[in-house]
Amino acid sequence: MQVTITDTKQIGQIAKLVRKHQGLDQATSASLSGNGTTFTSEFENGKPTVEIGRVLNVLDALGITVTLDIPMQTEMLTAMERNQIELIITG
């Protein structure tokens, strides 16, 4: 299922819903993602200043994939731009 997220509160609420659906409590989710329960609670409650790296760890632990819809048409990109995107993604 794909959804469009517009703010931190929505993404936190979705993560909380998925966590509960998986039968996980906050402590278990926090442990699986390498975070503490305070961070997990703040994230799930929409704190706007949570660290993106830690959020990505939580989402990954829950099996949630983040996809960016880049406003550039592939056929309009130069070879250099396509290569830059590929390097960014592959590291």
DSSP file (Angstrom, degrees, kcal/mol; ACC not computed):
  #  RESIDUE AA STRUCTURE BP1 BP2  ACC     N-H-->O    O-->H-N    N-H-->O    O-->H-N    TCO  KAPPA ALPHA  PHI   PSI    X-CA   Y-CA   Z-CA
    1    1 A M              0   0    0      0, 0.0     2,-0.4     0, 0.0     0, 0.0   0.000 360.0 360.0 360.0 131.8    0.0    0.0    0.0
    2    2 A Q        +     0   0    0      2,-0.0     2,-0.3     0, 0.0     0, 0.0  -0.893 360.0 177.9-110.0 139.3    1.4    3.4   -0.9
    3    3 A V        -     0   0    0     -2,-0.4     2,-0.5     2,-0.0     0, 0.0  -0.960  27.9-123.7-134.1 153.8    0.4    6.7    0.8
    4    4 A T        -     0   0    0     -2,-0.3     2,-0.4     2,-0.0    -2,-0.0  -0.874  25.6-157.1 -99.5 128.0    1.6   10.3    0.4
    5    5 A I        +     0   0    0     -2,-0.5     3,-0.1     1,-0.1    -2,-0.0  -0.869  18.9 174.3-107.6 135.0    3.0   11.9    3.5
    6    6 A T        +     0   0    0     -2,-0.4     2,-0.3     1,-0.2    -1,-0.1   0.517  64.2  18.2-117.7  -9.2    3.0   15.6    4.0
    7    7 A D  S  > S-     0   0    0      1,-0.1     4,-1.7     0, 0.0     3,-0.2  -0.976  76.8-102.6-156.0 169.9    4.3   16.0    7.6
    8    8 A T  H  > S+     0   0    0     -2,-0.3     4,-2.2     1,-0.2    38,-0.3   0.809 114.8  60.3 -66.8 -30.9    6.1   14.3   10.5
    9    9 A K  H  > S+     0   0    0     37,-0.3     4,-2.3     1,-0.2    -1,-0.2   0.924 105.3  48.3 -63.6 -43.1    2.9   13.6   12.4
   10   10 A Q  H  > S+     0   0    0     -3,-0.2     4,-2.4     2,-0.2    -2,-0.2   0.929 112.1  47.5 -63.3 -45.8    1.5   11.6    9.5
   11   11 A I  H  X S+     0   0    0     -4,-1.7     4,-2.2     1,-0.2    -1,-0.2   0.886 113.1  49.4 -66.0 -37.3    4.6    9.5    9.1
   12   12 A G  H  X S+     0   0    0     -4,-2.2     4,-2.3     2,-0.2    -1,-0.2   0.900 111.0  49.3 -65.3 -41.1    4.8    8.9   12.8
   13   13 A Q  H  X S+     0   0    0     -4,-2.3     4,-2.3     2,-0.2    -2,-0.2   0.887 110.8  49.9 -66.8 -38.9    1.2    7.8   13.0
   14   14 A I  H  X S+     0   0    0     -4,-2.4     4,-2.6     2,-0.2     5,-0.2   0.930 110.8  49.8 -63.7 -45.3    1.7    5.4   10.1
   15   15 A A  H  X S+     0   0    0     -4,-2.2     4,-2.7     1,-0.2    -2,-0.2   0.907 111.0  49.8 -60.0 -41.8    4.7    3.9   11.8
   16   16 A K  H  X S+     0   0    0     -4,-2.3     4,-2.6     2,-0.2    -1,-0.2   0.917 110.2  50.1 -63.0 -44.0    2.7    3.5   15.0
   17   17 A L  H  X S+     0   0    0     -4,-2.3     4,-2.4     2,-0.2    -2,-0.2   0.919 113.1  45.9 -60.6 -45.3   -0.1    1.8   13.1
   18   18 A V  H  X S+     0   0    0     -4,-2.6     4,-2.0     2,-0.2    -2,-0.2   0.917 111.5  52.6 -64.6 -43.7    2.3   -0.6   11.4
   19   19 A R  H  <>S+     0   0    0     -4,-2.7     5,-2.4     1,-0.2     4,-0.2   0.937 112.4  44.4 -57.4 -47.9    4.1   -1.3   14.7
   20   20 A K  H ><5S+     0   0    0     -4,-2.6     3,-1.6     1,-0.2    -1,-0.2   0.893 109.9  55.4 -65.8 -39.8    0.8   -2.2   16.4
   21   21 A H  H 3<5S+     0   0    0     -4,-2.4    -1,-0.2     1,-0.3    -2,-0.2   0.852 106.9  51.6 -59.8 -34.4   -0.4   -4.3   13.5
   22   22 A Q  T 3<5S-     0   0    0     -4,-2.0    -1,-0.3    -5,-0.1    -2,-0.2   0.466 118.3-115.4 -82.0  -1.5    2.8   -6.3   13.8
   23   23 A G  T < 5 +     0   0    0     -3,-1.6     2,-0.3     1,-0.3    -3,-0.2   0.743  67.4 142.4  76.1  23.6    2.1   -6.8   17.5
   24   24 A L      < -     0   0    0     -5,-2.4    -1,-0.3    -6,-0.2     2,-0.2  -0.762  41.8-144.4 -99.3 142.1    5.2   -4.8   18.7
   25   25 A D     >  -     0   0    0     -2,-0.3     4,-2.4     1,-0.1     5,-0.2  -0.514  35.5-100.2 -91.0 172.1    5.3   -2.6   21.7
   26   26 A Q  H  > S+     0   0    0      1,-0.2     4,-2.9     2,-0.2     5,-0.2   0.877 121.2  55.2 -61.5 -38.1    7.4    0.6   21.6
   27   27 A A  H  > S+     0   0    0      2,-0.2     4,-2.3     1,-0.2    -1,-0.2   0.909 110.5  44.6 -63.6 -41.8   10.2   -1.0   23.6
   28   28 A T  H  > S+     0   0    0      2,-0.2     4,-2.7     1,-0.2    -2,-0.2   0.926 114.6  48.3 -68.1 -44.8   10.6   -3.8   21.0
   29   29 A S  H  X S+     0   0    0     -4,-2.4     4,-1.7     1,-0.2     6,-0.2   0.913 112.1  50.1 -60.5 -42.8   10.3   -1.4   18.1
   30   30 A A  H  X>S+     0   0    0     -4,-2.9     5,-2.8    -5,-0.2     4,-0.6   0.921 111.7  47.9 -61.5 -44.6   12.9    0.8   19.7
   31   31 A S  H ><5S+     0   0    0     -4,-2.3     3,-0.9     1,-0.2    -2,-0.2   0.916 110.1  51.4 -63.7 -44.4   15.3   -2.1   20.3
   32   32 A L  H 3<5S+     0   0    0     -4,-2.7    -1,-0.2     1,-0.2    -2,-0.2   0.814 115.4  42.6 -62.6 -31.0   14.9   -3.4   16.7
   33   33 A S  H 3<5S-     0   0    0     -4,-1.7    -1,-0.2    -5,-0.2    -2,-0.2   0.441 113.7-113.3 -97.7  -0.3   15.7    0.0   15.2
   34   34 A G  T <<5S+     0   0    0     -3,-0.9     2,-0.2    -4,-0.6    -3,-0.2   0.751  79.6 113.9  75.9  23.4   18.6    0.9   17.6
   35   35 A N      < -     0   0    0     -5,-2.8    -1,-0.3    -6,-0.2     2,-0.2  -0.719  65.1-110.0-119.0 170.5   16.6    3.7   19.2
   36   36 A G     >  -     0   0    0     -2,-0.2     4,-2.2    -3,-0.1     5,-0.1  -0.503  30.8-108.6 -94.7 169.7   15.2    4.3   22.7
   37   37 A T  H  > S+     0   0    0      1,-0.2     4,-2.6     2,-0.2     5,-0.2   0.824 116.7  58.9 -69.1 -30.1   11.6    4.4   23.7
   38   38 A T  H  > S+     0   0    0      2,-0.2     4,-2.6     1,-0.2    -1,-0.2   0.950 108.9  44.1 -62.6 -47.6   11.7    8.2   24.2
   39   39 A F  H  > S+     0   0    0      1,-0.2     4,-3.0     2,-0.2     5,-0.2   0.934 113.3  51.3 -61.3 -45.7   12.7    8.7   20.6
   40   40 A T  H  X S+     0   0    0     -4,-2.2     4,-2.7     1,-0.2    -1,-0.2   0.910 111.9  47.1 -59.4 -43.1   10.2    6.2   19.3
   41   41 A S  H  X S+     0   0    0     -4,-2.6     4,-1.7     2,-0.2    -1,-0.2   0.931 112.6  48.5 -63.6 -46.6    7.4    7.9   21.3
   42   42 A E  H  <>S+     0   0    0     -4,-2.6     5,-2.5    -5,-0.2    -2,-0.2   0.916 113.6  47.8 -61.1 -43.1    8.4   11.4   20.0
   43   43 A F  H ><5S+     0   0    0     -4,-3.0     3,-1.9     1,-0.2    -2,-0.2   0.947 111.3  49.1 -62.2 -49.7    8.6   10.1   16.5
   44   44 A E  H 3<5S+     0   0    0     -4,-2.7    -1,-0.2     1,-0.3    -2,-0.2   0.771 109.5  54.1 -63.4 -25.0    5.2    8.4   16.6
   45   45 A N  T 3<5S-     0   0    0     -4,-1.7    -1,-0.3    -5,-0.2    -2,-0.2   0.326 121.0-105.9 -93.6   7.6    3.7   11.5   18.1
   46   46 A G  T < 5 +     0   0    0     -3,-1.9   -37,-0.3   -38,-0.3    -3,-0.2   0.707  46.3 180.0  84.8  21.4    4.9   13.7   15.2
   47   47 A K    > < -     0   0    0     -5,-2.5     3,-1.2   -39,-0.2    -1,-0.2  -0.400  21.7-146.8 -56.5 122.6    7.8   15.6   16.8
   48   48 A P  T 3  S+     0   0    0      0, 0.0    -1,-0.2     0, 0.0    -5,-0.0   0.612  88.2  56.1 -73.4 -11.4    8.9   17.8   13.8
   49   49 A T  T 3  S+     0   0    0      2,-0.1    -2,-0.1     3,-0.0     3,-0.1   0.180  71.2 134.0-109.0  19.0   12.6   17.8   14.8
   50   50 A V    <   -     0   0    0     -3,-1.2     2,-0.3     1,-0.1   -11,-0.0  -0.356  67.2 -97.7 -66.2 150.8   13.3   14.1   14.9
   51   51 A E     >  -     0   0    0      1,-0.1     4,-2.2     2,-0.0     3,-0.2  -0.533  23.9-142.0 -74.0 129.0   16.5   13.0   13.2
   52   52 A I  H  > S+     0   0    0     -2,-0.3     4,-2.7     1,-0.2     5,-0.2   0.861  99.3  55.9 -60.3 -38.3   15.8   11.6    9.7
   53   53 A G  H  > S+     0   0    0      1,-0.2     4,-1.6     2,-0.2    -1,-0.2   0.904 109.6  45.6 -61.8 -41.1   18.5    8.9   10.0
   54   54 A R  H  > S+     0   0    0     -3,-0.2     4,-2.0     2,-0.2    -1,-0.2   0.870 111.1  53.2 -70.3 -36.5   16.9    7.6   13.1
   55   55 A V  H  X S+     0   0    0     -4,-2.2     4,-2.8     1,-0.2    -2,-0.2   0.928 107.4  51.6 -61.4 -45.2   13.4    7.8   11.5
   56   56 A L  H  X S+     0   0    0     -4,-2.7     4,-2.5     1,-0.2    -1,-0.2   0.862 107.4  53.6 -61.6 -35.2   14.7    5.7    8.6
   57   57 A N  H  X S+     0   0    0     -4,-1.6     4,-2.3     2,-0.2    -1,-0.2   0.916 110.1  46.8 -63.6 -43.4   16.1    3.1   11.0
   58   58 A V  H  X S+     0   0    0     -4,-2.0     4,-1.6     2,-0.2    -2,-0.2   0.948 113.4  48.0 -62.6 -48.8   12.6    2.8   12.6
   59   59 A L  H  <>S+     0   0    0     -4,-2.8     5,-3.1     1,-0.2     4,-0.5   0.906 111.9  49.8 -60.6 -42.2   10.9    2.6    9.2
   60   60 A D  H ><5S+     0   0    0     -4,-2.5     3,-1.3     1,-0.2    -1,-0.2   0.913 107.8  53.1 -62.5 -43.3   13.4    0.0    8.0
   61   61 A A  H 3<5S+     0   0    0     -4,-2.3    -1,-0.2     1,-0.3    -2,-0.2   0.811 111.0  47.8 -62.3 -29.5   12.9   -2.1   11.2
   62   62 A L  T 3<5S-     0   0    0     -4,-1.6    -1,-0.3    -3,-0.2    -2,-0.2   0.484 119.0-111.8 -88.7  -3.8    9.1   -2.1   10.5
   63   63 A G  T < 5 +     0   0    0     -3,-1.3     2,-0.5    -4,-0.5    -3,-0.2   0.683  67.4 146.8  81.7  18.1    9.6   -3.0    6.9
   64   64 A I      < -     0   0    0     -5,-3.1     2,-0.4    -6,-0.2    -1,-0.3  -0.783  36.2-150.7 -91.6 126.6    8.4    0.3    5.6
   65   65 A T        -     0   0    0     -2,-0.5     2,-0.5    -3,-0.1    -5,-0.0  -0.807   3.6-145.5 -97.9 135.0   10.1    1.5    2.4
   66   66 A V        -     0   0    0     -2,-0.4     2,-0.4   -10,-0.1    -2,-0.0  -0.885  18.1-174.2-101.1 126.9   10.6    5.1    1.7
   67   67 A T        -     0   0    0     -2,-0.5     2,-0.5     2,-0.0    -2,-0.0  -0.975  13.6-146.6-122.5 133.4   10.3    6.1   -2.0
   68   68 A L        -     0   0    0     -2,-0.4     2,-1.0     2,-0.0    -2,-0.0  -0.853   5.7-147.9 -99.3 132.6   11.0    9.6   -3.4
   69   69 A D        -     0   0    0     -2,-0.5    -2,-0.0     2,-0.0    -1,-0.0  -0.821  21.5-154.6 -97.3  94.6    9.0   10.8   -6.3
   70   70 A I        -     0   0    0     -2,-1.0     2,-2.3     1,-0.1    -2,-0.0  -0.554  14.6-132.1 -76.5 127.5   11.6   13.0   -8.0
   71   71 A P  S    S+     0   0    0      0, 0.0     2,-0.4     0, 0.0    -1,-0.1  -0.229  76.3  98.1 -79.0  53.8   10.0   15.8  -10.1
   72   72 A M  S    S-     0   0    0     -2,-2.3     2,-0.4     5,-0.0    -2,-0.1  -0.994  73.2-127.5-139.2 130.3   12.3   15.0  -13.1
   73   73 A Q    >>  -     0   0    0     -2,-0.4     3,-1.9     1,-0.1     4,-0.6  -0.655  17.8-135.0 -80.2 130.6   11.4   12.9  -16.1
   74   74 A T  G >4 S+     0   0    0     -2,-0.4     3,-1.4     1,-0.3    -1,-0.1   0.875 103.9  54.6 -52.5 -44.3   14.0   10.3  -16.8
   75   75 A E  G 34 S+     0   0    0      1,-0.3    -1,-0.3    -3,-0.0    -2,-0.0   0.670 105.6  54.3 -68.2 -14.8   14.1   10.9  -20.5
   76   76 A M  G <4 S+     0   0    0     -3,-1.9    -1,-0.3     2,-0.1    -2,-0.2   0.523  87.7 101.4 -94.5  -7.3   14.8   14.6  -19.9
   77   77 A L  S << S-     0   0    0     -3,-1.4     2,-0.1    -4,-0.6    -5,-0.0  -0.498  72.9-123.2 -78.5 145.4   17.8   13.9  -17.7
   78   78 A T     >  -     0   0    0     -2,-0.2     4,-2.4     1,-0.1     5,-0.2  -0.411  29.1-107.3 -76.0 163.6   21.3   14.3  -19.0
   79   79 A A  H  > S+     0   0    0      1,-0.2     4,-2.4     2,-0.2     5,-0.2   0.883 122.4  53.6 -58.8 -38.3   23.6   11.3  -18.8
   80   80 A M  H  > S+     0   0    0      2,-0.2     4,-2.6     1,-0.2    -1,-0.2   0.918 108.4  48.4 -64.3 -43.7   25.6   13.1  -16.1
   81   81 A E  H  > S+     0   0    0      2,-0.2     4,-2.4     1,-0.2    -2,-0.2   0.913 111.5  49.6 -64.3 -42.2   22.4   13.6  -14.0
   82   82 A R  H  X S+     0   0    0     -4,-2.4     4,-2.3     1,-0.2    -1,-0.2   0.916 112.5  48.3 -61.3 -42.8   21.4   10.0  -14.4
   83   83 A N  H  X S+     0   0    0     -4,-2.4     4,-2.6     2,-0.2    -2,-0.2   0.898 109.8  52.2 -63.8 -40.9   24.9    8.9  -13.3
   84   84 A Q  H  X S+     0   0    0     -4,-2.6     4,-2.3     2,-0.2    -2,-0.2   0.923 110.4  47.6 -62.1 -44.1   24.7   11.3  -10.3
   85   85 A I  H  X S+     0   0    0     -4,-2.4     4,-2.3     1,-0.2    -2,-0.2   0.927 112.0  50.2 -62.6 -44.5   21.4    9.8   -9.2
   86   86 A E  H  X S+     0   0    0     -4,-2.3     4,-2.6     1,-0.2     5,-0.2   0.906 111.2  48.7 -60.4 -42.9   22.7    6.3   -9.6
   87   87 A L  H  X S+     0   0    0     -4,-2.6     4,-1.6     2,-0.2    -1,-0.2   0.887 110.4  51.3 -65.2 -38.9   25.8    7.1   -7.6
   88   88 A I  H  < S+     0   0    0     -4,-2.3    -2,-0.2    -5,-0.2    -1,-0.2   0.926 114.7  43.0 -62.5 -44.5   23.7    8.7   -4.8
   89   89 A I  H  < S+     0   0    0     -4,-2.3    -2,-0.2     1,-0.2    -1,-0.2   0.893 119.5  40.6 -71.1 -41.4   21.5    5.6   -4.6
   90   90 A T  H  <        0   0    0     -4,-2.6    -1,-0.2    -5,-0.2    -2,-0.2   0.637 360.0 360.0 -86.4 -13.5   24.2    3.0   -4.8
   91   91 A G     <        0   0    0     -4,-1.6    -3,-0.2    -5,-0.2    -4,-0.1   0.465 360.0 360.0  85.5 360.0   26.7    4.8   -2.5
